[in-house]
C-alpha cells in the first residue's frame, strides 16, 4: 500500500512495539489492548471458522466428484479411476 507508507524497512512505530515486547494478542498488548482471555476466545473462534470452511470445501469437492463419476471424453472414471 504505497499510498500509506513508502518506508523501505519496518516502520519505526512497529519496531518500537516489538522492542518494547508489545507483540500482540499472545502478550495482551500491541496495537490494541487485549483483555485477559479475549485473545484465546478470538483464537478459538477463528480456528472453528477455519475448520468449518475446510469441511465445506472438502464436502463440495466430494459432491462434485460424485456428480461427475465419468469423463466425457473417454467414458472411463474420472480422477479416482
Secondary structure as UniProt FT lines:
FT   TURN            2..4
FT   HELIX           12..19
FT   TURN            20..21
FT   TURN            25..28
FT   TURN            36..37
FT   HELIX           38..67
FT   TURN            72..74
FT   TURN            79..80
//
